């Protein structure tokens, strides 16, 4: 790729979803991270897989993924640990039957409470998550062990609903069904990536009953990325901005499409006797009004 080539539309716009003004092109780095997220998800959910058992026995501290994220070992394990550090905030421990021990699993704050609290009362050592609530009321302050205020607040803020028929498990916040997928992982990463997110809805372009090439042309028009002379001159190209056909105005996008005498002749041949009336009060930022008028 020529680094000195002119890029009329910024890459950060192109990688946005199509309904946000981009083309939905995926970046290789984010896509690779999303794909590696499938391995992280298997380590959390698919304990019966042979490769999961092998990695757990070799690398994981006490079989807990969030306890040991050191990038030491094989290239595969290094990639998994790096991916985990990126996707970690997207995973959440979902309480079901509440049978998980409160001290030795990273069910809150992604860390076991035994690492955060030094003095644990022997009478509380066997407590399970469900034991912290009594008739939907948190009773953590009545325990013999003293909890730091930050942990107490985090536990009290949980919207707990014990479901005896469902085991405690990890879920993915980037998907409504809680299941991790490459697609949901990529969109979650993209939402946290530094990109320009358009607040306008661009879906109307891709819903038009026209050829894909026409849809793309309209997209280029709305992004002012048609390389007409006025655009090239604005980008610093040493070129006259005059229209080479009528020589009456600058060759802007709207001029080429509607105002130039040659464009008017084409519109009239298509059954539009007065094409200039289509774009009254319209500029390139709201050209969708012209489409809807037609």
N, C-alpha and C positions, 0 to 999 in steps of 0.2 A: 504494500500500500504506500502511495506517495504521501509523505508527511506534509508536503507543501501544497497538496491539493485543497481546493476550496470546499468547505463543508457548510452548506447553507443552513441546514437544520442540525442543531447540537445533538450529540450522542445521548445526552441525558434526557432529551425529549423523545428520541426514537425508541428507547427501551421501555418507555411507559406503556401500560396496557392500551389497547386501541380505543377503549371507551374513555380514556384519560388524555387523548390527543397524540399518543405514540403509535408505533407500528407493532408493538408486542414482540419485538426482537429480544431474545434473551441473551444476557451477557454470559460468557463462558465461565467466569469465576463464580458468579452466583448460582448458575445452573449446576456446576460441579459440586458446590457446597450442598445444594438441595439434594443432589443424588446421593452424596455421602450421608446425608441425614437419614436415608433409608437404613443404613447400617446401624446408626445410633438407635433408631426406632426398634430394630430387631434385638439389639442388646437389652432394651427395656422391656420388650414384649414377648419375644420368641425364645424363651429359655430352653426349649426342646431342640433347637437347631444345634448341630454338631459344632459348627464353627463358633457359635456363640459360647458354648460350653468351654471350648479350647481357649478363647480369648479371656473369658472370665477367670479360668483357673490360672492363666499365666500373668495377667496384668491387673485384674481388679482387686481392690482391697476389700476383703470380706464380701465379694460379689456385688458391690454397690458402685454403680457407674459414676455417680456424682462425687464420690469420695476421692478418687484417684484420677486426675486428669493430666498427669505428667506425660509429656510427649517423649517418652522413652520406650524404645522397642523397635518393632518392625515398621516399615514405611506405611503399611496398612493401619497399624495402631496409631501412629503419629497423625495420620490423616483423620482418623476417627476422633481422637482427642481434640484436635484443632477444630473440627466441625462441631463437636459438643460445646466447646467454649463459645462458639458463634450462635448456636441454636438454643442454648440452655434456657434463655428467658422464655422461649416458646413452649417449653414443656412444663406441665403442672401435675402435681400429685393429686389425683382425684380420690376422695374418700368415699368408699362404698359401705362395706359392713363394719369398718372401723376396727378391724382385728389387728392392725399393725401396731407393733410396740412403739411407743412414743420416743424412746431414747436412741434406738439403734438404726433407724431408717431416716433418710433425708426427706421427710414428708412435709416439713415446714422450713422455709428459708433455704432449701436445697442443701441443708446440712443436718446431720444427726444432732439431737439435743445433747447427747452425752459429750460432744466436742465443745459445746457452747456453755454448758453448766457443769462446774466441777464438783460441787457438793450435792449429790443426789441421795435423798433419804432412802434407806433400804426398804421402807414400806411402800415406796412408789416405783420400785425397779421393774415391776411386772405390769405396769399400767399400759393399757391400750388406748388408742385414739378415742374410742367410744366411751371410755371411762372418764374423759374430761368434760362430758356433758351429762347433765341430769335434767330430763324433761326439757330439752332444748335450751338449757341454761348452762353456760360455761362455769365450771367449778374449779378452775385452775388455782384460784387464790386460796382455796381451802385445803390444798395439798400441803404435805410436810416439806416438800422441796420449794425453795424460793427461786422463782423465775425472774430473769431480767425484764424490765418494763417493755423493751422492744419485742421480746418473744411473747410476752403476755398479750400485748396489743395485737400482734400478728395472729395469734390463735383466736382471740376474741372476735377478730374481724372476719373469721371464716364463716361463710354461709353454709353451715353444716346441715346435712340431711342424711342420716344413717339409713342405708338400704341393705338389709340383711342378705338379700339374694345376689348382691353384686360385690365382688372382691375389690379391695383397694388396688388402684392401678395408676399408671402414668397415662396422661392424655396429651394431645397436641392442641394448643390454643388456636393455631392457625386454620383449623378446619372445624366446621360446625359439628361434625360427627365425632370429633376427638381423635380421628385416625390421621397419622402422618402420611402425606403423599408428596411426591416430588413437586407437583404443581403448587400445592398449598405452601410447601417449604420455600419455593422460589418467590411466590407473591409476598410471603411474610418477610423474607430478606429484602425484597424490593421496597416494601413499605418502610423499612428501617434504613435503607440506603439513601444517600444524599442525592436525590433526584428532584427535578422540578415536577411536582404533581399538579396538573391542571384541575381547576375546580369546575370547569365546564364539562358538559356531556358531549362526547364526540361520536356516540354510537350511531347517530343519524346518518353519518357518511357511509358506514358499512352496511346499513340497512337499505340503502337506495337500490332499486331494481335495475341496476346498470352493470356493465362489465367491471371486473376488478381493476382494470387499467384506468377506467373513468373514475372509480372511487379513489384510487391513488392520486390521480390528477387533482381531484377536488381537495384531497388532504394536503397536497403540495401547495395549492392555491391558498388555503386557509393558514398555512404556515409561512406564507410569503417566500416560498422556496422555488418558484419558477424562475429560471435564470434569464429574466428579461433584462434589458439594458439598464433600466433604473435600479434594479436590484444589484446588478453587477457593479454599477457605478458607486452604489452605497457601500459595497463590500471593498471598495478601493481599487477596482479594476479600471485601468485607463481606457475608457470607452465613452463615446458620446451617448447620452441617454435619450436622444431624439428617436422617435418612431421612424424606422427606415421606409415605411410605406406611405404614410400620410404627411409626415414631417410637421404635424400641427401641434403635437403634445409629446411629453416624455413617454417612453415606452414602459409604462407601468403595467402591472398584471391586469387591473381593471380596464385600462385602455386597450390592451390587446384583446381582452375578452368581449368588450361591449362598445367601446367608443371609437375605435379605429374604423375608417370607412370600409376596409376589407372585412372586418368582423361584422359590421352592420349588414353588409351584403349577404354574408353567410346566414345570419339570423333571419333576415327577410326571406331568404330562400327556404328556410325551415319553417316558415309560417308565422314569424314574429315580426310584424311590420314596423314596430317601434321598440327595438331592444333596449334603448337607453332608459325607457320607462321602467324596466325591470330593476335597475340599480339606483333609482332615486333615493338619496339618503343612505346609501350603502357604501361601505368601504370594505377592504379586504378582511377586516377583522370580523365582519358579520355577513359574509357572503352567503351564509346559509339561508338568509332571507330571500335571496334571488332564487335559490333552488326550490324553496317552498312556493314562491310565486309561480314557478313554472309547473 
